[in-house]
Structures are given as structure tokens and as C-alpha cells.
Amino acid sequence: MKRIHVAAAVIRSAEGLILLAKRPEDKHQGGLWEFPGGKVEESEQVQQALARELEEELGIVPSSCRPLIQVRHDYPDKHVLLDVWEVTAFTGEPHGAEGQTLAWVSPRQLDDYEFPEANKPIVAAARLPERYLITPEGLTGPELIRGVQQALSSGVRLLQLRAPAMFDPQYRDLAVDVLGLCAGKAQVMLKGPLEWLGDFPAAGWHLTSKQLRQYAANGRPFPPNRWLAASCHDAEELALAAQMGVDFVTLSPIQPTATHPDANPLGWDQAANLLQSFNQPTYLLGGVTPADTERAWQLGAQGVAGIRAFWPDIAG
């Protein structure tokens, strides 16, 4: 069955709201909500198709857009490739030019709407930021707290509390403090035994590759309204992450790093190849800096993740 190439848009208003459209009842997946867009014709570039579809459907012309995510999904009656772009500026006033119902919603409200199955990774990508901060090793609790405060002030919205050298009671106490600091400002991803999950209901969980291999066959350890991520290093681990139903992953190392000097780097080309067969948002990690964000987008990644180059006390 031929895969249908569809260009779709996560359209953001100046206030950060996202535009949704309701599919007509008589169409495939009718009655569900979707991100506006349509089929890419044989002779079209994706951006051309996106601009044409948005003008036909909504009466707008995008003026600023960039790749967000590609999703390949097989319905029983149709195979699709959703080529999704984020649109942050446009001319015209969006309206249902084909009679469709529209809604502007906050990223947090996306979970309240029912989408076709293929759109679920897009919902995650629309809610996640472009950078993922991971706390460095070797810092005391007060040093980590000060760094998190600075990171929040600089606009960080997703961070992983990683402190492998800390004793468990120290880490758990620190996690309580960091969760309090970040409440309403940033999503915190914790690491540790899954037995801790019930103790930190506001936290997301970032699995090590060892945990991923151990637990993937069991599926998600908690409902989809809580973030689940995993560390991946190869195609096998990406497949396990997909099997487990994670919301996003880190893929590493892209380049040689001081943190893991013995690890064999994937390189940008191999990372791009791996992303071609993975549907979830992915942060590239290892030897990358915030300056690599644009390059990561072009390869199909959500953005970049890092420790040294991202941490406020170390950066520069």
C-alpha cells in the first residue's frame, strides 16, 4: 500500500496557543481533531504543499516555519507519512474556509481533545520545548538548586534531575525541592527505581537504557497524562522505546563527550538515519550545544539536550 505524504502544521499564535481543526464527519477519521494541512502532490515540495493547504483551508499564508516531526503510521485502510512543521508567523486571519470548526487551545489543553492515532506523537512534540537540560554530576544540593533557579530564569521548560553519585535519600529530598521550584514553570523528569513513581506524582520519569531493556515488554508504567522518556543509543533501544509507549527519548552520543569519553559517537548522519524509523520526539544528546538546535530540527529531531553546554554555572 502506497504511503500518503501529508503536510501538517502546528500553528502557534503570538500568545502561544495552537490552532486545531475538526475533521468533517464524512472523511477518514471524521469527527476527530487534527493539525491543519493536506496531501503533498507529486510535483510539490513539502513547504509548497503546506502553504497551499493552509491558504485553502484557513485563508492564511505562513511566513515563518520549521520542521517539527515526521510520523509514519499504518491504519488498516491507509498508510500515511505526516510531515509536520511548526508555524510561528503568518499573514491573514485563520478561519474555517471549508466550513470546518476551529479551536485555539493551550499546549496543556491538547490532551483534552481526541485526535487520530497518528497524531499522538505530534501532540507530544507540540507540548515539548526545543531544549532539554540535564543536571551535571558532582554538585552539592545547594549548587544544583541555584543552577535550577538560574535555568528557570533563562526560560528552561524541561529538565532532568540527574545526580548518580548521590545517596537515594539525598536525591529524593532534592527532588522534592526541585519539583517545588519548577511547579508551573518547567517539567521535571526524575530518574530512579520505578518503585518511587508513586512518591512523586508531579514528576515525569526518564528511564535509563538498562531500565528500558528490563521493562519495555511490560508497557507504560503509568497513564499517558504523565511524561515518560528513555535514554537510547541505537535502533534496538529506539524500538523498545516505541514498544513501551514513551513520549520522547534522548539519542546519544552524537559527538565525542567529556562525560562519556569511551562511548562510540553516532555522528549526525547516523542519527538522521535512526530518526527516519522512529516516530516519537527525540532530543539529540552528547557533544551538542544550543547552537546545534537548528541542525537537529533539520534532521527531524525535537531539539537538543545537554549537560555542560546547557547548565548555567558551566556554560561559557
Secondary structure, DSSP 8 states (H G I E B T S, - for coil): --EEEEEEEEEB-TTS-EEEEE--TTSTTTTSEE-SEEE--TT--HHHHHHHHHHHHHS-EEEEEEEEEEEEEE-SS-EEEEEEEEEEEEES----TTS--EEEE-GGGGGGS---GGGHHHHHHHHS-SEEEE--TT--HHHHHHHHHHHHHTT--EEE---TTS-HHHHHHHHHHHHHHHTTT-EEEE-S-GGGGGG-TT-EEEE-HHHHHHHGGG--SS-TTS-EEEEE-SHHHHHHHHHHT-SEEEE--SS--SSSTTS---HHHHHHHHHTT--S-EEEESS--GGGHHHHHHHT-SEEEESTTT-TTT--
